[in-house]
Amino acid sequence: MSLKHLIKSILLAYMLLTYSSVAIAEVNPEQWLKLNQAVINDHVLPNYLKLAKQSAELKTSSTQLCQAPNSVTLEQTQTSFINMLNAWQRIQHVQFGPIELLMRSYTIQFWPDKKNLTSKQLNLLLTEANPATLAPEFFNTASIAVKGLPAIERIIFTDEPLKTLQENPFHCQFLQAISGHLLTQTENTLAEWQTYKQEFEYLSSEEGNYESAQEASIDLMKAQVEPLEIIRDLKILRPLGKTAKAKPRRLENWRSKNALQNMQHNIQALHHMYSGVTAYNLSLLMREQGEVGLADDIETQFKSIETGLSKLPSPLSKHLQEASVHKQLLHISEQISQLHSNLEKSMNMLELQLGFNSRDGD
Amino acid sequence: MKLRHSFVAAAISALACGQAFATASEKSAILDNYADIAHATYEDSLLTAKALSKVLNQFLAQPSEANLEKARAAWVAARVPYQQSEAFRFGNAIVDDWEGKVNAWPLDEGLIDYVAAGYGSESDENPFYTANIVANTTLKVGGVEIDVTNINKKLLAETLHEIDEVESNVATGYHAIEFLLWGQDLNGTTPGAGNRPATDFDLTNCTNGNCDRRRDYLTASTELLIDDLQEMTNNWTANGAARAELIAKGEEGGIASILTGIGSLAYGELAGERTKLGLMLHDPEEEHDCFSDNTHNSHFYDAKGIKNVYLGQYTRTDGSVVSGASLSQLVKNRAPIVDQDLQNKLKNTEVAAQAMADEAAKGNTFDVLIGANNKAGNQVVQTFVDALVAEAEAIENTIAVMKLEGVELEGSDSLDNPASINAE
């Protein structure tokens, strides 16, 4: 037994002594296990499968583009890029497990890029055009700023992408190399989940990654709750700015005009995780615990945010400085805050402590 | 299993027997000592900034390479107490709101002075990316004209700092001064720091143009730093606003703020933003003191600040010691094993930080260590990250222990649910 486990046990004993008299309708381990199983099998795994599929398509279409750079192959590659980006937006909220290995999550998308590093580092590589930087090994140690979706976006969504690609074959070769690296990462993530999912199949374990099903649920529930703040702060409020004019270039994926779609996919994915997984889900668990009102409120809020987003004009970057759009976005950000606070409430009610998150201290 | 059960049993029986609970006055004494240490740390930051100013005046009077070296040494010395003060930043809104003026980072240095071609000419984020205040008396951005003829404290603090709401437009503070003293570090991930010539400040033998304006910038930014540090030192005096804000939270709320502060610094800021990100980007500018290559010291003293707060003890620049009632003792009274665990983790972090400093002494500064393909160097930095993450977990454990005494942690801005005992 490690010291860490020992301390946990002691703390747990304290907690039990303190709370056992006041706790109402404690969630039982079987409920946590059921939740973990349903969310992993019907939400996490299918979304990683989709991501790997879209990644393979992007690899294929970028290969075709480089063989024959014309408007048709370019458009195909741009479409494959958007499809993979959308698939990523639907699983971006999961920040634990195989996606954590080798910095995969950051590799797929390093954003926001406050220091303009993607531009700096990518331009340098494209100017140097060193063949060694096309090798798969290069990407194992390369900066996260040059090996993900933002780098690809800069290559295929510039002012005159076709002309640039035709005149600079190296740009296309580098695009192909990044696509290849992304495919390896997404396929390996999917493959490793086939083993990692076993961590969510037991009630308690001495050797496993988690001591109990409840502890495993913490990782899943972090993915349910915390991304809402990121959507609100980074994807909405940061581009809007505090007082000065809104800054369209701070929107995520403004080059490919996908900022609004990104958020729609984010919210839909979180909504699906909350109540769309039919086998079992957080909403059902809350209802079993008698929290019907709160569960209904959360459901209504998800729907209302989805409706709000669907009413916004696209591309958002073109309309961001319009007063009405500004107002709509602020309203949505407030709704996201309320939804976040209700989900936190549900975590307290279920006595699930999510702990520090990596954004503390930002 | 047996061991675990016996420990749990021991813990339960200790509780059942009515182990000594902390009295109200103990907690109040911890808050007092914390505020005393904050005051001493900010006062030391102020004193070393004044010493820096003095050396800078000598340098400007006689801009020789030798005097520039003295100025750089004074800047490095000024960082020692300031970095230790960062443990007071998170958890105290009055500090966090003020901090951007003195230690904002990272910065787009092209706002301030000339840069090399590799810096690039434009940024998605920042229209003032290459504004170059030293070389220009007017700025034209987005059709708006700004008069920057006179470089003074008011211009830097009120007009230029965070201009256009861009955080990387850092016109004031330690890192602006650092850039003026060192210039860009153009060595990439190979050894060597910025190498600005002393003649950049020489009125008779001026290099890179506009030496008069560069001198004005250096003087104004240093004077501003002193003003700002004076303000924060005052805030922690017996009747100061920061101390009052802390006391107003009540004893338990105050203790929560302290733990919030050290946990947030260890985890999100120091382990994440300032260290792990650099490791992933392999970019020589992804280091906290990127011009001077002093990052190893900044990280070491950041970590030391956390230790000071937990142990309730601070060694001042002059060698005297401020100490008193500590959180450590409070935790120890409740759960000795939890206290011992955090103390061990603090030690591990210090060892890991020292390893980075040892590498720096050999020429392998932080930007070298984070380079792509520097596997051994990357590992030295990763060990520091891992130590901080483990430290943050141990801090979470102390919060859990505190909560059992009825500490209400709501109202702490940067912690969502600090009482986790399970989070990785």
Boltz contact constraints between the chains, C-beta under 6 A:
constraints:
  - contact:
      token1: [A, 1]
      token2: [B, 3]
      max_distance: 6.0
  - contact:
      token1: [A, 1]
      token2: [B, 4]
      max_distance: 6.0
  - contact:
      token1: [A, 6]
      token2: [B, 7]
      max_distance: 6.0
  - contact:
      token1: [A, 7]
      token2: [B, 341]
      max_distance: 6.0
  - contact:
      token1: [A, 7]
      token2: [B, 397]
      max_distance: 6.0
  - contact:
      token1: [A, 8]
      token2: [B, 421]
      max_distance: 6.0
  - contact:
      token1: [A, 9]
      token2: [B, 4]
      max_distance: 6.0
  - contact:
      token1: [A, 9]
      token2: [B, 8]
      max_distance: 6.0
  - contact:
      token1: [A, 10]
      token2: [B, 7]
      max_distance: 6.0
  - contact:
      token1: [A, 10]
      token2: [B, 11]
      max_distance: 6.0
  - contact:
      token1: [A, 11]
      token2: [B, 400]
      max_distance: 6.0
  - contact:
      token1: [A, 11]
      token2: [B, 421]
      max_distance: 6.0
  - contact:
      token1: [A, 13]
      token2: [B, 8]
      max_distance: 6.0
  - contact:
      token1: [A, 13]
      token2: [B, 11]
      max_distance: 6.0
  - contact:
      token1: [A, 13]
      token2: [B, 12]
      max_distance: 6.0
  - contact:
      token1: [A, 14]
      token2: [B, 404]
      max_distance: 6.0
  - contact:
      token1: [A, 18]
      token2: [B, 404]
      max_distance: 6.0
  - contact:
      token1: [A, 103]
      token2: [B, 280]
      max_distance: 6.0
  - contact:
      token1: [A, 106]
      token2: [B, 280]
      max_distance: 6.0
  - contact:
      token1: [A, 115]
      token2: [B, 106]
      max_distance: 6.0
  - contact:
      token1: [A, 116]
      token2: [B, 123]
      max_distance: 6.0
  - contact:
      token1: [A, 117]
      token2: [B, 281]
      max_distance: 6.0
  - contact:
      token1: [A, 117]
      token2: [B, 283]
      max_distance: 6.0
  - contact:
      token1: [A, 120]
      token2: [B, 120]
      max_distance: 6.0
  - contact:
      token1: [A, 141]
      token2: [B, 372]
      max_distance: 6.0
  - contact:
      token1: [A, 141]
      token2: [B, 373]
      max_distance: 6.0
  - contact:
      token1: [A, 142]
      token2: [B, 372]
      max_distance: 6.0
  - contact:
      token1: [A, 143]
      token2: [B, 281]
      max_distance: 6.0
  - contact:
      token1: [A, 143]
      token2: [B, 282]
      max_distance: 6.0
  - contact:
      token1: [A, 144]
      token2: [B, 280]
      max_distance: 6.0
  - contact:
      token1: [A, 144]
      token2: [B, 281]
      max_distance: 6.0
  - contact:
      token1: [A, 145]
      token2: [B, 281]
      max_distance: 6.0
  - contact:
      token1: [A, 215]
      token2: [B, 422]
      max_distance: 6.0
  - contact:
      token1: [A, 218]
      token2: [B, 422]
      max_distance: 6.0
  - contact:
      token1: [A, 241]
      token2: [B, 165]
      max_distance: 6.0
  - contact:
      token1: [A, 242]
      token2: [B, 165]
      max_distance: 6.0
  - contact:
      token1: [A, 244]
      token2: [B, 164]
      max_distance: 6.0
  - contact:
      token1: [A, 244]
      token2: [B, 165]
      max_distance: 6.0
  - contact:
      token1: [A, 249]
      token2: [B, 124]
      max_distance: 6.0
  - contact:
      token1: [A, 353]
      token2: [B, 417]
      max_distance: 6.0
  - contact:
      token1: [A, 353]
      token2: [B, 419]
      max_distance: 6.0
  - contact:
      token1: [A, 353]
      token2: [B, 420]
      max_distance: 6.0
  - contact:
      token1: [A, 354]
      token2: [B, 416]
      max_distance: 6.0
  - contact:
      token1: [A, 354]
      token2: [B, 417]
      max_distance: 6.0
  - contact:
      token1: [A, 355]
      token2: [B, 396]
      max_distance: 6.0
  - contact:
      token1: [A, 355]
      token2: [B, 420]
      max_distance: 6.0
  - contact:
      token1: [A, 355]
      token2: [B, 423]
      max_distance: 6.0
  - contact:
      token1: [A, 356]
      token2: [B, 263]
      max_distance: 6.0
  - contact:
      token1: [A, 356]
      token2: [B, 267]
      max_distance: 6.0
  - contact:
      token1: [A, 356]
      token2: [B, 392]
      max_distance: 6.0
  - contact:
      token1: [A, 358]
      token2: [B, 268]
      max_distance: 6.0
  - contact:
      token1: [A, 358]
      token2: [B, 272]
      max_distance: 6.0
  - contact:
      token1: [A, 359]
      token2: [B, 268]
      max_distance: 6.0
  - contact:
      token1: [A, 360]
      token2: [B, 264]
      max_distance: 6.0
  - contact:
      token1: [A, 360]
      token2: [B, 267]
      max_distance: 6.0
  - contact:
      token1: [A, 360]
      token2: [B, 268]
      max_distance: 6.0
  - contact:
      token1: [A, 360]
      token2: [B, 414]
      max_distance: 6.0
  - contact:
      token1: [A, 360]
      token2: [B, 415]
      max_distance: 6.0
  - contact:
      token1: [A, 361]
      token2: [B, 90]
      max_distance: 6.0
  - contact:
      token1: [A, 361]
      token2: [B, 264]
      max_distance: 6.0
  - contact:
      token1: [A, 361]
      token2: [B, 268]
      max_distance: 6.0
  - contact:
      token1: [A, 361]
      token2: [B, 269]
      max_distance: 6.0
  - contact:
      token1: [A, 362]
      token2: [B, 268]
      max_distance: 6.0
